[in-house]
Amino acid sequence: MRVRPKLSNLYELVGFRRSMIADERERPRVTPIQSRGSRPPIYLIHDLLGDVDCYRGLASALGPDQPVYALRSFSSDLQGLQSIERLATSYLTDLRAFDPTGPYILGGFSFGGAVAFEMARQLEEMCEETLLVVLIDTWIAADCKLRSREQLSILWKKTKEQGLPYLCSKVRNKCVYWAYRTRHLFLNLAGRICHELRLEPPLRVRLALRDEANRRVLRAYQPRVYRGQVLLAACSRTLDFLSKRGNPFFGWDLLSGQQFEIR
């Protein structure tokens, strides 16, 4: 026999969700990671999952004289998340409310770097200065994925050079990847079910939904030219991968004018 939840219980759950979002919005979006220091502050945009704790190691490495702040994501962002451009506009509103004068140093890891780039471009349209945009392993090139034949060719070449340990590591990485994808698909399905039932999803489900929403708008992002200074910080393994595609700059060099630097 199917047991239907009481209507009053559903109203309580919906009310709890609305109150949670309201409480979340009362918290500031701009979060201090290292608030002390005399240098111009750096503002970093959250990653795909909305996390800002990933920047704490960076803030520590920059030293006690470098203020570092992060812009985190809210659950309510998923409801109105339609494009990188709109997200950047919303974040600029919060940033300028926190720091009205600037000038700004903006940056972010992966997804956050793309949002930071768009924020700087919009500031440029307003004739306002951005000292620097820091992109940490952020790319936009849609054609970076290697074809299957190219992947097999590289796999065969590396296996001959490095032997069986290399092949085993690739197989292990693929297993980890597909386990992640399977889990991700399951959590997104659970999120859709919770949405249909108007239930508050668990934290893991909310993170999976946020990850998927951010990936969707990132794939649709068509950035325009920005003439300010851009620093791309990329790991050597990623640069080696992109060099095989004839594009070692993640596509950013075509959008960043003469002030593009890669390290």
Salt bridges, closest charged atoms under 4 A:
ASP53 OD1 - ARG56 NE 2.93
ASP65 OD2 - ARG39 NE 3.74
ASP77 OD2 - ARG29 NH1 3.21
ASP94 OD2 - ARG29 NE 2.68
GLU118 OE2 - ARG121 NH2 2.75
GLU125 OE2 - ARG121 NH1 2.70
GLU125 OE2 - ARG224 NH1 3.93
GLU128 OE2 - ARG96 NH2 2.42
GLU150 OE2 - ARG147 NH1 3.97
GLU150 OE2 - ARG245 NH1 3.10
GLU200 OE1 - ARG17 NE 3.36
GLU200 OE2 - ARG206 NH1 3.16
ASP211 OD1 - HIS184 NE2 3.61
ASP211 OD1 - ARG215 NE 2.76
GLU212 OE1 - HIS184 NE2 3.18
GLU212 OE2 - ARG219 NH2 3.77
ASP240 OD2 - LYS244 NZ 2.80
GLU261 OE2 - ARG263 NE 2.73
